[in-house]
Amino acid sequence: MTQEIAVVGSPEFTTGFRLAGVRRFENVPDDEKTDRLDDAVTAVLEDDSVGIVVMHDEDLTHLSRQVREAVETSVEPTVVTLGGGGQSGLREQIRRAIGIDLMAEEDNDNT
């Protein structure tokens, strides 16, 4: 079964992904994030057809503790946040997704 990418966030955030062909998205306007973001994220996490969930990094602050924990520990689907965290944030997401730190060897080569 082919898994798809889902994008959760404001219409401004999801538009570029939709134009690139992403078909699964949850639009949550900024003024409704406190009320609707938990439900939108939960819906995509529970969707078996979704393999990757893309969110804006700042949206994590709008999630309840329970949903944020589900996002942070989710392996399938893998949750990728954009817009913050820098290199170390992406590194942690990759390590969590595949179970190893691909950049650890690179760090050892530089010492």
C-alpha positions in Angstrom: 0.0 0.0 0.0 1.3 3.4 -1.0 1.4 5.9 1.8 0.9 9.6 1.3 2.0 12.9 2.8 -0.4 14.9 4.9 0.1 18.5 5.7 -1.5 20.2 8.8 -1.6 23.9 9.4 -2.8 27.3 8.2 -4.1 27.6 4.7 -1.0 29.7 3.9 1.2 26.8 5.1 -0.6 24.1 3.2 -1.1 25.9 -0.1 2.5 25.3 -1.4 2.2 21.6 -0.6 -1.2 21.4 -2.3 0.3 23.0 -5.4 3.1 20.5 -5.3 0.5 17.6 -5.4 -0.1 16.8 -1.8 -3.7 15.6 -1.6 -4.1 15.1 2.1 -4.2 18.2 4.2 -6.0 19.7 7.2 -6.4 23.5 7.0 -6.6 25.1 10.4 -6.7 28.9 10.3 -4.5 30.7 12.9 -7.5 32.0 14.9 -8.8 28.4 15.3 -5.6 26.6 16.2 -6.4 26.4 19.9 -9.8 24.8 19.2 -9.2 22.6 16.1 -5.5 21.7 15.8 -5.6 18.8 18.2 -8.4 17.2 16.2 -6.7 17.8 12.8 -3.4 16.3 14.0 -5.1 13.3 15.6 -7.1 12.7 12.4 -3.9 12.4 10.3 -2.0 10.4 12.9 -4.8 7.8 12.9 -5.1 7.7 9.1 -3.5 4.5 7.9 -2.9 5.9 4.4 -0.6 8.6 5.8 3.1 7.9 6.1 4.5 11.4 6.6 2.9 14.3 8.4 4.2 17.8 7.8 3.6 20.7 10.2 5.0 24.1 11.0 7.3 24.0 14.0 5.4 26.8 15.8 2.1 24.8 15.7 3.5 22.4 18.2 2.9 25.0 20.9 -0.8 25.0 20.2 -1.2 21.3 20.8 -2.4 19.7 24.0 0.2 17.8 26.0 -1.3 14.5 25.0 -1.3 15.2 21.3 2.1 16.8 21.4 3.5 13.7 23.0 1.8 11.5 20.3 3.5 13.7 17.6 6.9 13.6 19.3 6.8 9.8 19.7 5.1 8.9 16.4 7.2 6.6 14.2 4.5 5.8 11.7 3.5 8.1 10.4 6.7 10.1 10.7 6.0 13.8 11.8 8.3 16.4 10.2 8.2 20.0 11.4 9.4 22.9 9.3 10.2 26.5 10.0 12.3 26.1 13.2 14.6 23.8 15.1 17.4 24.2 12.6 19.8 21.4 11.9 19.5 19.7 15.3 15.7 19.6 14.9 15.9 17.8 11.6 18.6 15.5 12.9 16.4 14.4 15.8 13.5 13.8 13.4 15.6 11.6 11.2 17.0 9.7 14.2 13.5 9.1 15.6 12.2 8.0 12.2 14.9 5.4 11.4 16.2 4.6 14.8 19.8 5.7 14.3 21.8 8.9 14.1 23.1 9.1 10.6 25.2 12.2 11.4 27.0 10.7 14.4 29.7 9.2 12.2 30.1 12.6 10.6 30.5 14.2 14.0 33.2 11.7 15.0 35.1 12.4 11.7 35.3 16.0 12.7 37.0 15.4 16.1 
